[in-house]
Amino acid sequence: MKVVYIASSPHSGSTLLDLMLNGHSGAFTVGEIRQLPKFVGPEQLMKRCTCGAPSIIECPFWHEVDAVVQARTGQTLGTLNIDRYDDLDGCRRDNLVLFEAVAAVSGAGFIVDSSKDVHRLELLLSAPGLDVLPVFLARNPKGQILSMTRSGERKNRQFASLLGLIGFYCLQNSKIDRLIRDRPHFRVRYEDLVRNPEAVLSPLMKAIGYEYEPGQRDFAEHERHNVGGNRMRRKKSNELRLDEAWRRDLNFFQKVAIDIGTIPGRYAFRRAGAHGLAGK
């Protein structure tokens, strides 16, 4: 079961890359599937499917996936262990069940998981039956950090200061690099993806085992059922706009502090070279 896993820091463009991969005829994206319990759990903290259905279970696609899961295992989407690591073997098994059910219903040759989380990537890489290609996505840290300060993450004590955000950027990139550097993977820069999608996606698709399709640039034209992600996943426009608000909204000292402080994180991303298949 082929899975393409997008690993990155938050606010690095994972939703955009997810949607562009979903635009390929051989792909299906489940989005940030680690959030599935929020959509199908007893509290249903989140409800609406990206396709517009009032809930995941009321979405025809996910309803059919749920039926396949039940037929094969007797479980439901709500009882699968997707992201609880107290039972690692069960978590690996249930993720394989979910991916196989999605592939059976969608007919896709590969599934895209844009959960970003490093611990989840490590789990999936060790899951029997899964062939996982990690895609390391990184953004200019000044843009990524500014975006985080404007989001809900700023309420987290870990991200309450510029120093905390810089430390998180370096730590996340270093963790991803250590995990994937000795295995096949692919590295993508957000800025390059926005400026020239075809130049980035063409070699990435070859690494996955497919050819780039022009329709991937028209990502908003394709059916979407991805779980989680930012509001871009619901937009009907294919417009691409490079977000460089940091040039205007960060002062000189903030820019210098981020440039100096994130050197280890930027080095971790560049270690194998962006836009290239690396590993064994």
Secondary structure, 3 states (H helix, E strand, C coil): CEEEEEECCCCCCHHHHHHHHHCCCCEEEEECHHHHHHHHCCCCCCCCCCCCCCCCCCCHHHHHHHHHHHHHHCCCCCCCCCCCCCCHHHHHHHHHHHHHHHHHHHCCCEEEEEEECHHHHHHHHCCCCCEEEEEEEECCHHHHHHHHHCCHHHHCHHHCCHHHHHHHHHHHHHHHHHHHCCCCEEEEEHHHHHHCHHHHHHHHHHHHCCCCCHHHHCHHHCCCCCECCCHHHHCCCCCCCCCCCHHHHCCHHHHHHHHHHCHHHHHHHHCCCCCCCECC
